[in-house]
């Protein structure tokens, strides 16, 4: 094979290869499927037009791993259902927040683990990690599920 032909094949492979940004799309959640969200993060919830934001952990009194407790305890989190709309003022499009609905969810079934909000039922399935003795937990990840009411 001549060097010019090899170079042409090599360059063609580079030009026609996959778009380097194709795999870098931001994650999205789907109605009817579990999704995870780290504390402070948000994710669009398709096809609703809402984003779910894991705002804060309001309490975490769950029994630490390896200890014996009188009851299992409870973790309570706040998520936000956020909706944006596109406004078209002169000079360009602007995203305008039209809904900011806080929802509190619990890990213990003695308290609400699911709540209705804006036509959706949102449920907290898991909150990790489980507390450990003498180690503050800060890297929370919530597993959530959402469906239409």
N, C-alpha and C positions, 0 to 999 in steps of 0.2 A: 504494500500500500504506500502510495506516495505521501510525503509529508503534508502537502497541500490538501489532499483528500482527508487525511486524518484530522487536520486542523478544522476543516469544514464540518466534519461529523461532530467533533468535540464542541464547536461553537453552536451548531444546530441543537445539540442536546442541552446546552445551557440556556438557549433562548426559548426552547419549547418545553422546558422543565416546568414543574409545578410552581405556582406563584408562591414566593417565600412567605408572604403574609397570610396565605390561605389557612395554615394551621394555627394562626395566632388570633383567631376570632375569640371574642370574650365568651365565657360560658353562659349558658342560658338554661333555665329550668322549664319544665313542661307540666301543665296541669295533669293530675292523675299519676305523677311519678315522684318518688322521693328525690330530694336534693339536699345537699349539704351547704352550709354557709358558716364561714368563720366570723367570729365577733368583729364587728365594724365593717364587714363587707356587705355588698348588695349584689343582687342577681335579677335580671329581667325574667318575668314569669310569662312564658308564651302560652297561649295567644291572647292574654288578658290585657296587655298594655300597662300592667303594673310592674313595679320592681319591689322585691322583698329585701328589707334591710335588717340585719341583725344588730340592733341598737345597743343593748346592754343586758347584763346579767343582774337582775334586781336582788336576788338572794340565791345562796347555794348552801342548804343545810343537809344535803344528802350524806348518808353514812359513809365515812371514808373507807377506802379499801383496807381490808385486814383488821377492821375493828368491829365490835359488837355494839349495836345501837338499839334503843327501845323501839324506834320506828325508822322507816327507810329515809325519812327526810324529804325535802323537796327543793328543786331548783326552779326559779321563776325567771323567765326572760321576757324582754320586750323586743318585738319586731315591729317594723313599720311597713305598711303597704303604701307605696308612693306611686302616684300617677303623674305623668307629664303630658302636656299637649304642645303641639307645635304652633306657634303664633307667627304670622307673616307680616311684621311691620315693615315699613319702607326701610330698605337697607339690608334685609336678610332675615332668615328664620331665627327664632329664639325659642328655646324650650322653657315652658312655663309650668310650674308645679301647680296641679289642680286638686290633688288629694294627698294628705299626709295623715294616715289613720294608724294610731298606735294600737297594738294588740299584745296582751300579756298572756303567756302560755306557761304551763307547769309540767314538771316531769312526773309528779305524783298524781295518780288517778283520783285522789281525794279532792283535787282542785281541777279547774278547767284545763285540759290538755289540748283542746281544740276550741276555736271561736270563729263565729261568722263575722265577716266584714266585707262590705261592698260587693255582695253577691258571691263571695268565696268562703269556703270553710278551710281554715288553715289549722294544721295539727302539728304539735311537737312530738316527734317519734323518739328522738334520743338527744341527749346532751352529753358530750364528751369533753374532756376526760372526767372520770369519776374522781372525786376528791381523794387525796392521799394525806395521811397524817403528817402534820408539820410541813406541808408543802403547799403554798398558795397556788391555786389554779387560776391561770389567766389566759391560756390559749384555748378558749372554748370553741367548739364546733357543734352547731345544731343540725340535726337531720330533721327536715320538715316535709310535709306533704300538703298539697293544696288541690282542691277540686271545686267545681261550681256547686252552689247550694241547690 
